[in-house]
Amino acid sequence: MRVLGLDVGRRRIGVALSDPTGTIAQSLTVLPRTGRRSVLAEVARLVERYGVERIVIGLPRRLDGS
């Protein structure tokens, strides 16, 4: 089962993709935050292209954990 990980920032969204077993993930691409529709369309394209079954969105935190 492939998992797509999203690390959402103010200006960019980091995207990682797991291996087919869902065990190990590595960086795939970085998406600019140009608008909700364009970002969702790109995520949908990645889901279709790689057969993603789950999406995980990171919890934004500061370096001090707050």
PyMOL commands that set and color helices and strands:
alter all, ss='L'
color gray80, all
select helices_A, chain A and resi 36-50
alter helices_A, ss='H'
color red, helices_A
select strands_A, chain A and resi 2-8+12-18+25-32+52-57
alter strands_A, ss='S'
color yellow, strands_A
deselect
rebuild
show_as cartoon
